[in-house]
Amino acid sequence: MIRQTNSQQTLTIIEQQNTINQQLITDINIADDETLDIICNEDLKLIQKRWGYRFSIDSIILSNFVVLKKKDRLLDIGSGCGIIPIYMSKKGYGNDMLGIEIQEELFGVSQKNILLNHAPNVKFIHGDIKYMEKELKKTPFHVVVANPPYTKRHTGRKSNQTSRVMARYESQLELSTLVSIASTLLFKKGRFYTIYPSKRLGELIYTSKAYRLEPKRIRFVHPSMERPANLFLAEFIKEGGIEIKVEKPLYIYDNDNYTDELQTYYSFKD
């Protein structure tokens, strides 16, 4: 197997962007190691790998926190099966959206999911964002989104599946690197959105401010009204002001059911 050098990988980015819609992926049958998940009143269909990383409710929550204006271009770092851009496209956003995914298997299913969901405004690239930064910053983005690994290296219980390890642990993309890249790829006053563990709030804000990203909105996510927040949603603005708004809490469950707000996330109806 011949591996590309970092410079070769960077040079092929624009070629991938220009030709991605022309690639004929005619076989979107579900392979033995894949599943088909149908959600949002059967409006959203997603092929995923049966084992390894699979998207969670975090991606749905983050998608609904993002503010996307009419002509904004969006970049999703670590796009997985493509859940965030494809979900937003199915909600009616026709914006140009690009996802970057380092894992080849996940990139493969994201390509299928574009066709399965008729989302021509969404594109995906396979590669390591760290080596694409120089080329991508030639055409900055208005919005960068990331549902990143939550756990620091050498901490927590590790899965024996490589795909899950890469998705959960900062083995390939540490927090400081992610924030630095997001800032570099944004226009001035561009917006960075993420979801992160509440116990790491101070660390994220401290790191982001070091890269000229000012926190503007924070929303804490609680499993239920009786339990403390375990996650938070955050919006940062590149070279923004220092005011910050803490929004009302988001509760996931009411008894054993999704709260009314969460239920609206799983419907594309007005």
Beta strands, then each sheet from edge to edge (+ up, - down):
strand 1: 34-39
strand 2: 44-49
strand 3: 74-77
strand 4: 97-101
strand 5: 122-126
strand 6: 141-146
strand 7: 186-197
strand 8: 213-224
strand 9: 231-238
strand 10: 245-246
strand 11: 250-254
strand 12: 257-258
sheet 1: 1+ 2-
sheet 2: 5+ 4+ 3+ 6+ 7+ 9- 8+ 10+
sheet 3: 5+ 4+ 3+ 6+ 7+ 9- 8+ 11+ 12-
end
